[in-house]
Structure formats: C-alpha cells, structure tokens
C-alpha cells in the first residue's frame, strides 16, 4: 500500500507545523509559500528559511512529497487514469507529473500500479494463504481433482 505522509515532528515550531499541515490540506490547490506566510503574518522568505532550517527541506520539496504520497494512494486505491490522478494532486501537466513520480518512487505511475497488483496477487497466492486451498487442490482422500471428468454410462434398455 501507499506510504503514509507523516512528516510532522514534535520538535518543529508551531509555524512549521502550521505550514506542513497547510500543505497537506491544500496540496491539490497549488498553495504558495507567500499564501501560507500571509496567514502567519510573515514573509514567504522568512517562512521558507525557517522550514528549511528546521526540516532540511524546502516548501516546494514538502509540497511535491505530499502530492506524491497522495498520488501513490490514488494509484493504490482507485482505477483512475494517471492524467486524472495528476490533476487531482494539483499537477496540471501529466508529463511533468510522470517525471516527478518516477524520481520520487523509482517507477512510472503505471509500473507502480502494476507492481501493487503483482504484490496483491502474490499475497493471495502465497504460502500464507495456500492453506485455504490445500483441501481443494490436494484432497485428503487422495483423489485427483484435476483428472479428466468421467461420466456415468447410460444404458438404454428396451
């Protein structure tokens, strides 16, 4: 399943926590650092420096990371087209989205979804769950469920 976007740490200042929560709530609406700084009655430059100093990441790095976590969840939980997922996470250019997603996960969005499907199938067919099927596949009475079916002979008497 998709990774969780859990970035808030206790040691962050109230302003940094506010910015990160704002990003997480507005990632699909193209939030800007100046927009969120205005809500804190501060400048974008000051808030940007504060976030970078406390977390080691910029506003835009957090915004992109948040978008990618949400994109992973949508790829995992829906059958939406990649272009629609791109739009839903606030990136209007789906080619740009594909490139950023590839950088973030190491896989294209379509390959990521295929990998999730393969993992799900492997879990279903794994030895952990094979016990459910053992009696069907290998009946205790030794019969072979895969043999050719036999039909009773019908005799017509006159």
C-alpha positions in Angstrom: 0.0 0.0 0.0 1.0 3.6 -0.3 3.3 5.1 2.2 1.9 7.5 4.8 2.6 11.2 4.6 3.6 11.7 8.2 6.1 14.5 8.4 5.2 16.5 11.5 7.6 16.1 14.4 7.3 17.3 17.9 10.4 19.4 17.8 9.1 21.6 14.9 7.9 25.1 15.8 4.2 25.9 15.7 4.8 27.9 12.4 6.5 25.0 10.7 3.7 22.6 11.8 1.1 25.0 10.5 2.8 25.2 7.1 3.1 21.4 6.8 -0.5 20.9 7.8 -1.5 23.6 5.4 0.4 21.8 2.6 -1.2 18.5 3.5 -4.7 20.1 3.4 -4.2 22.2 0.2 -1.7 20.2 -1.9 -4.2 19.9 -4.7 -4.9 23.7 -4.8 -1.4 24.9 -5.7 -0.6 26.6 -2.4 2.3 29.0 -2.4 4.7 29.9 0.4 3.6 33.5 0.2 0.0 32.4 0.7 0.7 30.4 3.8 3.1 33.0 5.1 0.4 35.7 4.8 -1.8 33.5 7.0 1.0 33.6 9.6 1.5 37.4 9.2 5.0 36.8 8.0 7.0 36.9 4.8 7.5 34.0 2.4 11.3 34.3 2.6 11.3 34.1 6.4 8.9 31.1 6.5 10.9 29.4 3.7 14.2 29.8 5.6 12.5 28.6 8.9 11.1 25.4 7.3 14.4 24.7 5.6 16.4 25.2 8.8 14.0 23.0 10.9 13.4 20.2 8.5 16.2 20.3 5.9 13.5 20.5 3.1 12.0 23.5 1.2 8.4 24.4 1.0 8.3 23.0 -2.6 10.0 19.8 -1.6 7.3 19.2 1.0 4.6 20.1 -1.4 5.9 17.7 -4.0 6.4 14.9 -1.4 2.9 15.4 -0.2 1.5 15.2 -3.7 3.4 12.1 -4.4 2.2 10.3 -1.3 -1.4 11.2 -2.3 -0.7 10.0 -5.8 0.5 6.7 -4.5 -2.7 6.3 -2.5 -4.8 7.1 -5.6 -2.9 4.6 -7.7 -3.3 2.0 -5.0 -7.0 2.6 -4.2 -8.6 3.7 -7.5 -8.6 2.8 -11.2 -8.3 6.5 -12.2 -6.1 7.3 -15.2 -2.7 8.7 -14.5 -3.7 12.1 -16.1 -6.7 12.3 -13.7 -4.5 11.4 -10.7 -2.1 14.1 -11.8 -4.9 16.7 -11.9 -6.3 15.6 -8.5 -3.0 16.1 -6.8 -2.6 19.6 -8.2 -0.3 19.0 -11.1 -2.0 20.0 -14.4 0.8 18.7 -16.7 0.6 14.9 -16.6 4.0 14.5 -18.3 5.6 16.6 -15.6 3.7 14.5 -13.0 5.0 11.3 -14.5 8.6 12.6 -14.4 8.3 13.7 -10.8 6.6 10.5 -9.7 9.4 8.5 -11.4 12.0 10.5 -9.5 10.1 10.1 -6.2 9.4 6.3 -6.4 11.8 5.0 -9.0 8.9 3.8 -11.1 6.5 5.2 -13.6 2.9 5.6 -12.2 1.7 2.7 -14.4 4.6 0.4 -13.4 3.9 1.4 -9.7 0.3 0.3 -10.1 1.3 -2.9 -11.9 3.8 -3.7 -9.0 1.0 -3.2 -6.5 -1.2 -5.6 -8.4 1.5 -8.2 -8.6 2.2 -7.8 -4.9 -1.5 -8.3 -4.2 -1.7 -11.4 -6.4 1.5 -12.8 -4.7 -0.1 -12.3 -1.3 -3.3 -14.1 -2.4 -1.2 -17.0 -3.8 1.4 -17.0 -1.1 2.1 -19.9 1.2 0.5 -18.0 4.0 -2.9 -18.3 2.3 -2.3 -21.6 0.5 -3.8 -23.5 3.5 -7.3 -22.3 2.4 -6.8 -24.1 -0.9 -5.0 -27.2 0.2 -8.1 -29.3 0.8 -9.4 -28.3 -2.6 -6.1 -28.8 -4.5 -5.0 -31.9 -2.6 -7.9 -33.7 -1.0 -7.2 -35.9 2.0 -8.8 -38.9 0.3 -6.0 -38.9 -2.3 -8.3 -38.2 -5.2 -7.1 -36.0 -8.0 -9.4 -33.1 -8.6 -7.5 -32.4 -11.9 -8.3 -35.7 -13.5 -10.4 -35.9 -16.6 -14.1 -36.0 -15.7 -15.8 -39.3 -16.0 -19.4 -39.6 -16.9 -21.7 -42.4 -15.8 -22.5 -44.9 -18.6 -26.1 -44.7 -19.6 -27.7 -47.9 -20.7 -30.9 -47.9 -22.7 -33.0 -50.9 -22.0 -35.9 -51.8 -24.2 
